[in-house]
């Protein structure tokens, strides 16, 4: 393997800012990004990615590759919770197994954004429809987790009452119209509608993308280091799961990307989505969707283990493998 790809990724400013956040926690610095700035950074990144994706989707048109990609994304968002649930059930109770399985079937928007940044630094083209692919992968995994919890979990009366109170339709609606998904898809639609005319006036907004990404990853580094500490004493099983499952999912995604003929840029984004885990959307939905699951497990694994692995080593490794098979 060309180790230079990983070294170049490690030396990029966004990743170095992530390391700065991690180090700040371990040296007990009082560095922090005050609220609500991280939320603002997140909203900016979603709008920028969504709008840019809409413009690219307008230029690219509706090609067969788009429908094949969206279908593959939906397939992976269902398969991943199914197989990971049965692995997790060997060591954890049904409720937490279902919660973590849903987390790994869903996606991380920040991992996707980091992969986009990696491609832009590498001058590699990608399609705007990948933004829509990311949004589509949020909800199926949550629904699968709820179904698995209902099928294999004990019929605890409090759980049944909680689910009846909110209803399956309410849970699905929350997954489909969560703030991040709605903002992302809305920006995509605006990009399609305004296309090149809108992009000309949008360029000044897009110019600060890398700076905003660096601040956001600095904040993510701080939170990732804090979450790693939460995993102390929980055994090596969960840590191994958080490292090996993304690699397995990436392997399947790379194979599928070759089968359906994705370009290297689109293949990397598809692979990054399949290898990522949600630490925002799914943990936020768990109290209503799977009340007996502990969100701390999902957040600690997704943010403390899988997210750092993907943005530091995973993304350049996946891209190297994609180039190898292409």
Secondary structure, DSSP 8 states (H G I E B T S, - for coil): --HHHHHHHHTSHHHHHHHHHHHHHHTT------TTHHHHHHHHHHHHHHHHHHHHHHHH-S-HHHHHHHHHHHHHHHHHHHHHHHHHTTTS-HHHHHHHHHHHHS--HHHHHHHHHHHHHTT----THHHHHHHHHHHHHHHHHHHHHHHHS---HHHHHHHHHH-HHHHHHHHHT-HHHHHHHHHHHHHHHHHHHHHHHHHHHHTTHHHHHHHHHHHHHHHHHHHHHHTTTS-HHHHHHHHHHHHHHHHHHHHHHHHTT--HHHHHHHHHHHH---SSHHHHHHHHHSTTS-HHHHHHHIIIIIHHHIIIIIHHHHHHHHHHH-
